[in-house]
Amino acid sequence: MRFDTLLTGGHLIDPKNNIDTPMDLAITGGKVAAVDRNIPAEQAQQVLDVSGLYLTPGLIDIHTHMYATPGWKNAWAGDNSILPDGFSFRSGVTAMVDTGSAGWRTFADFRERVLTRFHTRMYAFVNICGMGMISLDLEQNEIDMNVEQTAATMKEHSDLVVGAKTAHYRGPEWVSVDRALAAGQAAGMPTMVDFGLFLKERPYYELVTQRMAPGDISTHMFLGDIPWLDADGKVYDYLYKARERGIVFDVGHGGGSFYWRNAAPAIEQGFYPDSISTDLHTKNMNEDMMDMVTVMSKFLILGVPLVDVIRQSTINPAREIGHEELGHLSIGAVADIAGLKILEGDFGYTDVASGLLRGRQRIVCELTLKDGVVMWDWDGRIGVDYRALDPLYGVRNPDGLVLPPE
């Protein structure tokens, strides 16, 4: 056989390669081996009929929390963190990025106990605070915001680290932001900024137009505190200027950072996010955010074209974290693939204040492959009709099978 697996009958969307059309895709050795129309089924060992699905690169969620901190009762990140494999593949996500749950003091433990132990591809931003997100109080400890130690940790673990992070700072000073930015620059990586408490001494426009550098990421872009619209309802010009400077705007939906009143007019006026992400943790997964495909659905019903929603969930985040080997389905690329379906109906979506917006479409994930291996199969596509199998399939030791007397 020429190929290990053939996905046939699907509609391929690969924004990096400008593909948005029905295509078959073949896999060999965990890599994309062929993309073409009507690849003969007899050339593949395994054939999966993916008719009715959009085949996309595996989704990349660049804002999650995965560090279950040991020994700290009521730890902000630890008690709220998720185990990645339980939440990634079922929503089409093949790569997750933890955003600052661990700092330079705790990152080695995070690497050993989480980042190297699951099937999901995992990366991380290092928190400028040495203890990471163990508690909100510790994130105020300016003494622990060590630029040199953070940059050294980033370099030491550069196979998994993708940047620096600051979050949840409540003081009026720029110390947390400035030191995180300095650490990112010292390590040659971007910094992701969760601006923390918004204060008049630290205006957001100054952050994105003066302090952050090209490639740095402003997450929680549709947070309620961010000034989006002027008196005439137009998107403020400073946001366009920030984008021209190369500032990256990331969704980071979370449990308190996405409001329709900001997102809807921004999208209507053409200000799309650079990347879609969840800020996944144990609370918002059961609230308004839910999962990656739900967040993607929100932008689809706001009017973002499907190909752009996929772009913002694949190749864009791959570039933002410096892993452009991911996020596309070029020949030779890793076969990380999501099989998505768009349901038509009447669906309700809420923001983090339970503000409601209804839409006619919803994205769901039916199939996920990582390295060419099926990790999520909602519709049983890898299955074989059990009536066609050996009558004793499932019997582990046929010689030991003793039937009852007639």
C-alpha distance (Angstrom), angle and dihedral (degrees) to the residues before:
residue distance angle dihedral
M1 . . .
R2 3.80 . .
F3 3.84 95.9 .
D4 3.79 135.3 34.7
T5 3.81 95.8 -146.2
L6 3.78 134.9 9.7
L7 3.80 123.1 -161.1
T8 3.77 106.7 -159.0
G9 3.80 135.8 -177.2
G10 3.81 98.0 23.2
H11 3.80 133.6 125.0
L12 3.80 109.5 -116.4
I13 3.82 120.5 -144.8
D14 3.79 113.0 -175.7
P15 3.82 108.7 158.2
K16 3.80 95.6 -172.1
N17 3.80 90.4 59.5
N18 3.82 95.2 36.4
I19 3.80 92.3 -118.2
D20 3.80 119.2 151.4
T21 3.80 106.4 149.5
P22 3.82 142.9 88.1
M23 3.80 108.0 -67.2
D24 3.79 139.9 156.9
L25 3.79 118.4 -129.1
A26 3.80 126.6 -155.9
I27 3.81 127.6 -161.3
T28 3.79 131.5 -157.0
G29 3.78 126.5 174.4
G30 3.80 92.3 -5.7
K31 3.81 92.5 -58.0
V32 3.79 133.9 102.9
A33 3.81 104.5 -96.6
A34 3.81 103.4 173.6
V35 3.78 140.2 6.0
D36 3.77 114.0 -170.7
R37 3.77 145.4 119.0
N38 3.80 116.9 -81.7
I39 3.80 102.1 -2.5
P40 3.84 105.3 -167.9
A41 3.80 111.6 -102.4
E42 3.81 92.3 -141.8
Q43 3.80 89.0 68.2
A44 3.81 92.4 67.3
Q45 3.77 133.5 71.6
Q46 3.81 92.0 -148.6
V47 3.80 125.1 28.3
L48 3.81 121.6 -165.0
D49 3.79 118.9 -168.7
V50 3.79 105.6 -141.3
S51 3.79 97.2 173.0
G52 3.79 111.2 155.5
L53 3.81 93.9 26.4
Y54 3.77 133.1 107.2
L55 3.80 108.2 -133.2
T56 3.80 111.4 -147.8
P57 3.79 136.2 164.1
G58 3.79 111.6 -82.6
L59 3.80 109.0 -79.1
I60 3.82 118.4 -105.8
D61 3.80 117.1 -147.7
I62 3.81 107.4 -164.7
H63 3.81 97.2 -176.4
T64 3.82 116.6 59.8
H65 3.81 139.2 120.4
M66 3.81 117.4 -129.1
Y67 3.83 107.0 153.4
A68 3.79 111.5 108.0
T69 3.80 96.5 -164.1
P70 3.84 112.2 -141.7
G71 3.78 122.9 -131.6
W72 3.80 98.7 8.4
K73 3.79 115.9 111.8
N74 3.82 113.4 -145.9
A75 3.81 90.9 6.0
W76 3.81 107.9 175.5
A77 3.78 96.7 -135.6
G78 3.80 98.3 24.3
D79 3.78 98.9 53.6
N80 3.79 91.8 40.7
S81 3.82 99.0 43.6
I82 3.78 123.9 110.5
L83 3.80 131.7 -142.5
P84 3.80 102.4 -114.7
D85 3.81 104.4 -136.3
G86 3.79 91.4 56.5
F87 3.80 92.2 60.7
S88 3.79 108.5 24.2
F89 3.79 112.4 64.8
R90 3.79 97.2 39.1
S91 3.81 88.5 62.8
G92 3.80 96.9 42.7
V93 3.81 93.6 -100.5
T94 3.80 115.8 140.1
A95 3.83 98.2 167.5
M96 3.81 129.4 42.2
V97 3.79 129.9 -174.2
D98 3.79 121.5 -154.3
T99 3.79 110.8 -142.5
G100 3.77 110.3 -144.2
S101 3.79 102.4 -47.5
A102 3.83 86.4 136.1
G103 3.79 128.6 44.7
W104 3.78 132.8 -161.4
R105 3.83 91.9 -77.0
T106 3.82 95.0 51.5
F107 3.79 104.7 29.2
A108 3.82 96.6 96.1
D109 3.81 89.4 56.4
F110 3.81 90.7 47.1
R111 3.78 90.4 52.1
E112 3.80 93.9 49.2
R113 3.80 98.4 44.2
V114 3.81 102.1 35.2
L115 3.79 120.3 4.5
T116 3.80 95.1 57.6
R117 3.81 99.1 37.3
F118 3.80 109.2 67.9
H119 3.79 138.9 64.2
T120 3.81 95.1 -122.5
R121 3.79 113.6 93.6
M122 3.80 104.4 -109.2
Y123 3.78 134.5 -165.6
A124 3.79 133.7 163.4
F125 3.78 148.3 -152.3
V126 3.81 113.4 -136.1
N127 3.80 115.6 -127.5
I128 3.80 115.2 -124.0
C129 3.83 86.5 -134.6
G130 3.78 109.5 82.0
M131 3.81 94.4 -134.9
G132 3.78 93.5 45.5
M133 3.79 117.0 -151.3
I134 3.78 98.6 -23.1
S135 3.79 88.3 125.6
L136 3.78 139.1 -8.5
D137 3.80 90.0 -121.5
L138 3.81 92.8 56.5
E139 3.80 89.0 50.5
Q140 3.81 87.3 65.3
N141 3.81 92.4 58.4
E142 3.79 103.1 113.8
I143 3.81 91.9 -176.7
D144 3.82 88.4 63.0
M145 3.83 92.9 52.1
N146 3.79 94.5 97.3
V147 3.80 116.1 173.9
E148 3.82 96.3 -169.0
Q149 3.81 95.6 47.3
T150 3.80 92.3 45.4
A151 3.81 93.1 49.5
A152 3.80 90.9 46.4
T153 3.81 90.9 51.8
M154 3.80 90.5 48.8
K155 3.80 91.3 52.6
E156 3.80 94.5 43.9
H157 3.80 91.5 53.4
S158 3.80 97.7 33.2
D159 3.81 91.5 136.0
L160 3.82 88.0 69.9
V161 3.81 105.5 17.7
V162 3.80 118.0 88.7
G163 3.81 102.1 174.5
A164 3.79 150.8 -38.8
K165 3.79 125.8 -72.7
T166 3.78 139.6 -156.8
A167 3.80 125.1 -173.4
H168 3.79 146.1 159.9
Y169 3.80 97.6 15.5
R170 3.81 110.7 161.5
G171 3.79 104.0 -173.7
P172 3.82 126.1 100.7
E173 3.81 92.9 -120.9
W174 3.81 127.6 92.6
V175 3.81 91.8 -131.9
S176 3.82 98.1 114.3
V177 3.80 93.7 45.9
D178 3.79 95.7 42.8
R179 3.79 94.4 48.7
A180 3.80 93.2 46.6
L181 3.80 89.9 49.9
A182 3.81 90.2 48.5
A183 3.82 91.2 50.9
G184 3.78 91.5 50.2
Q185 3.80 91.6 49.5
A186 3.82 91.8 47.4
A187 3.80 91.0 52.5
G188 3.80 94.5 41.2
M189 3.79 92.9 -119.0
P190 3.81 134.9 113.2
T191 3.78 124.8 -96.9
M192 3.78 123.0 -132.3
V193 3.80 113.4 -147.7
D194 3.78 124.5 -155.1
F195 3.80 94.9 -178.0
G196 3.80 96.1 -146.4
L197 3.79 117.8 -156.2
F198 3.81 111.7 6.7
L199 3.79 112.3 -128.6
K200 3.81 133.1 173.5
E201 3.81 89.5 -117.5
R202 3.82 89.8 60.9
P203 3.82 107.9 41.0
Y204 3.79 115.9 -169.3
Y205 3.79 93.6 -131.9
E206 3.81 89.3 61.2
L207 3.79 90.8 51.2
V208 3.81 95.6 55.2
T209 3.81 100.2 32.8
Q210 3.80 100.7 40.4
R211 3.80 116.5 12.8
M212 3.80 107.1 37.3
A213 3.81 118.9 72.5
P214 3.82 130.7 -139.4
G215 3.80 109.4 -70.2
D216 3.80 94.7 25.3
I217 3.79 113.5 126.9
S218 3.80 127.3 -128.4
T219 3.79 104.4 -160.6
H220 3.82 127.0 -167.3
M221 3.81 87.4 41.6
F222 3.81 94.1 170.2
L223 3.80 94.8 48.1
G224 3.78 113.2 143.5
D225 3.82 93.8 -118.7
I226 3.80 95.4 58.5
P227 3.83 113.0 98.0
W228 3.80 105.2 -125.1
L229 3.80 108.5 156.3
D230 3.78 132.8 47.5
A231 3.82 124.9 -144.1
D232 3.82 89.7 -79.1
G233 3.79 93.4 52.2
K234 3.80 93.4 -107.0
V235 3.79 123.5 137.1
Y236 3.80 108.5 -99.1
D237 3.79 114.6 -101.4
Y238 3.81 92.7 -129.8
L239 3.82 89.2 70.5
Y240 3.80 91.6 57.3
K241 3.81 89.7 46.8
A242 3.80 90.2 51.7
R243 3.79 90.9 51.7
E244 3.81 90.4 49.1
R245 3.80 87.4 54.7
G246 3.79 89.0 57.4
I247 3.80 99.5 -103.6
V248 3.81 110.7 156.1
F249 3.81 117.8 -133.6
D250 3.80 113.8 -151.0
V251 3.80 126.6 -174.6
G252 3.83 102.2 -137.8
H253 3.82 90.1 177.2
G254 3.80 97.3 -171.4
G255 3.78 125.9 152.7
G256 3.80 96.1 -62.5
S257 3.79 109.1 18.9
F258 3.80 110.7 76.8
Y259 3.79 124.5 76.1
W260 3.79 126.5 173.0
R261 3.82 89.9 -145.6
N262 3.81 88.7 68.1
A263 3.79 101.7 30.2
A264 3.81 99.7 46.5
P265 3.83 98.6 54.8
A266 3.80 91.5 39.9
I267 3.80 91.8 54.7
E268 3.80 91.9 42.9
Q269 3.81 88.3 55.9
G270 3.81 92.3 48.1
F271 3.80 100.1 -103.8
Y272 3.80 99.0 136.1
P273 3.79 125.1 179.6
D274 3.78 117.7 -101.2
S275 3.79 89.9 -139.6
I276 3.78 136.4 12.9
S277 3.80 116.3 -139.8
T278 3.78 138.5 160.8
D279 3.83 111.0 -141.6
L280 3.80 81.7 -138.5
H281 3.79 118.4 -156.8
T282 3.79 136.7 143.5
K283 3.80 95.0 -85.7
N284 3.78 105.1 47.7
M285 3.80 93.5 42.1
N286 3.81 86.5 73.5
E287 3.80 96.3 37.5
D288 3.80 134.4 52.7
M289 3.81 97.7 -40.5
M290 3.83 100.8 50.1
D291 3.83 101.4 163.9
M292 3.79 146.7 -29.1
V293 3.80 97.3 -80.6
T294 3.82 90.8 50.0
V295 3.81 90.7 54.2
M296 3.80 89.5 47.1
S297 3.81 89.0 50.6
K298 3.79 90.5 56.1
F299 3.77 91.2 59.5
L300 3.79 91.7 44.0
I301 3.81 92.0 56.9
L302 3.81 90.0 45.4
G303 3.79 87.6 62.3
V304 3.80 105.0 -96.7
P305 3.85 105.8 144.7
L306 3.80 113.8 -110.8
V307 3.81 93.5 -117.1
D308 3.82 89.3 55.7
V309 3.81 92.1 47.6
I310 3.81 87.3 54.2
R311 3.81 91.3 45.5
Q312 3.82 90.4 52.5
S313 3.81 89.8 50.6
T314 3.83 100.2 44.6
I315 3.80 127.1 18.5
N316 3.82 96.5 20.8
P317 3.82 95.5 56.9
A318 3.82 89.5 41.1
R319 3.81 88.6 58.5
E320 3.79 93.0 43.4
I321 3.81 91.8 58.2
G322 3.80 94.8 40.1
H323 3.80 96.9 -110.9
E324 3.78 103.4 116.9
E325 3.80 90.6 157.6
L326 3.81 83.3 80.5
G327 3.78 131.9 58.1
H328 3.80 99.4 53.2
L329 3.80 141.6 69.8
S330 3.79 102.2 -133.7
I331 3.79 118.1 150.4
G332 3.80 106.4 -80.8
A333 3.82 94.7 21.5
V334 3.80 119.6 126.8
A335 3.79 109.5 -85.7
D336 3.80 97.0 -117.4
I337 3.79 102.5 149.7
A338 3.79 138.2 169.6
G339 3.80 122.4 -156.8
L340 3.80 106.9 -153.5
K341 3.78 131.8 -175.6
I342 3.79 126.5 -162.2
L343 3.78 112.4 -141.3
E344 3.80 118.4 -152.6
G345 3.80 119.2 -145.0
D346 3.78 141.2 80.3
F347 3.81 111.8 -48.1
G348 3.79 131.2 174.9
Y349 3.79 123.0 -144.8
T350 3.79 126.5 -173.5
D351 3.77 131.6 -158.6
V352 3.80 122.4 -139.4
A353 3.81 91.7 -79.7
S354 3.83 91.6 50.0
G355 3.79 90.3 -103.4
L356 3.80 104.5 161.8
L357 3.79 130.7 -135.5
R358 3.78 121.7 171.1
G359 3.78 124.5 -149.7
R360 3.78 140.7 178.9
Q361 3.81 97.8 -127.1
R362 3.78 139.5 58.0
I363 3.79 128.4 -176.9
V364 3.80 117.1 -139.1
C365 3.79 130.7 177.0
E366 3.79 119.0 -125.7
L367 3.80 101.7 166.3
T368 3.81 137.0 24.3
L369 3.79 128.8 -179.0
K370 3.79 126.4 -173.3
D371 3.80 117.6 -168.8
G372 3.81 86.7 -8.6
V373 3.81 93.6 -58.3
V374 3.80 119.8 119.2
M375 3.81 108.1 -116.8
W376 3.82 99.8 166.3
D377 3.80 125.0 29.1
W378 3.79 110.8 173.0
D379 3.82 95.2 171.8
G380 3.80 101.1 38.3
R381 3.79 95.8 -111.0
I382 3.81 93.5 156.5
G383 3.79 91.5 51.7
V384 3.81 129.8 105.9
D385 3.81 122.4 -146.6
Y386 3.78 102.4 -94.2
R387 3.83 90.7 -138.9
A388 3.80 88.7 66.4
L389 3.79 93.5 54.0
D390 3.80 128.2 90.9
P391 3.83 109.4 -71.1
L392 3.81 89.4 -121.6
Y393 3.80 97.9 45.5
G394 3.77 109.5 146.2
V395 3.80 94.2 32.2
R396 3.80 103.8 122.4
N397 3.80 97.6 -166.0
P398 3.82 112.4 26.4
D399 3.81 91.5 178.9
G400 3.77 89.7 59.3
L401 3.80 95.1 49.3
V402 3.81 108.6 117.0
L403 3.78 116.1 -169.7
P404 3.83 120.8 -151.3
P405 3.80 116.9 -106.7
E406 3.78 117.9 -90.4
